[in-house]
Amino acid sequence: MNDAQHMYVVGSYFQFSAGGWSQLKGYDITDEKTKNSNRFLNMGVGDSKSANLFVVSSTRAAKPGAEAGPLRHMQAELWETPFMQPDDRRLCAERIHAMYQLAETSEDKDRYFNSIYRLNEIYDILKVMNKVLPAPIMALFAANLAPNWTNSDAEKEALREGLGLINPRDEFWKPLGAATTNLQAEDKIWLLVDLIPYFAPGNEKGKAVLLTLPAVMEDVASVLKEKAPDLDDGDIQLLASDLALTEFLFIEDEDERAKFGPWLKDTVTNIDVNAMLKNRKGYKDVLGTRNTISVADAKKAAGISPTA
């Protein structure tokens, strides 16, 4: 290891350790007589002769005070998250701050702010995906999971199953995989954002409905294929998954859920199917125009949310 590499290692401590460092600088203060002698590694014990000498410095930021805005406080809370890289911290803080700003009640604002403390738990699982998922996609995924994340064993197991990190259970994940074979990888990620919260403790009623979702998605896909035979399988599964979520899983009243099937079969036309598909694909355009918007808000803006 040469002198420059030694300085890089020391500098990396500041850059990649806990956050809150700024103004990273390196200085060469070697005596001009011995500069470039490459004697940094070769001095013996008690050797008093000069050798190449470098200094690396950085400034440790103080925790923001009460006058600082919520974004700075969120960023500071992520300084010491061991499973997150600097880009992860920055992107997640920006996305959650955007949700915080859009929240209309103090309770929702508190929920979004406190979700900052859930991110490191989520990244503990996601960290093995950093070779597969780009940092912006991982951040968007984690930021949308965090507000509802409780870090229960059931959620962690479901997330690992959904990401393919452990063998999936036959009663849910395998049939779900069959119903989403032709979905793009990014759309499968957004589907997980909607599904994982149902595995949290205390939501047994919702989980019971969730377990029927793969069969519902298959039925919906069959109806859509009859009404719009010109669509490819990927588009059919994309629309089927969203309709199964917004018009079935997200509907708490059982009688209202029961209306979904007849409505789809008897009322929806080919024109309706193509219009819904256009709206579904449009939420990515909304995400593109507002880089920090949440997936839920993007879908709502595109007109595919049950509350839109």
Secondary structure, 3 states (H helix, E strand, C coil): CCHHHHHHHHHHHHHHCCCCEEEEEEEECCCCCCCCCCCCCCCCCCCCCCCCCEEEEEEECCCCCCCCCHHHHHHHHCCCCCCCCHHHHHHHHHHHHHHHHHCCCHHHHHHHHHHHHHHHHHHHHHHHHCCCCCHHHHHHHHHHHHHHCCCCHHHHHHHHHHCCCCCCCCCCHHHHHHHCCCCCHHHHHHHHHHHHHHHCCCCHHHHHHHCCHHHHHHHHHHHHHHHCCCCCHHHHHHHHHHHHHHHHHCCCCHHHHHCHHHHHHHCCCHHHHHHHHHHHHHHHHHHHHCCCCCHHHHHHHCCCCCCC
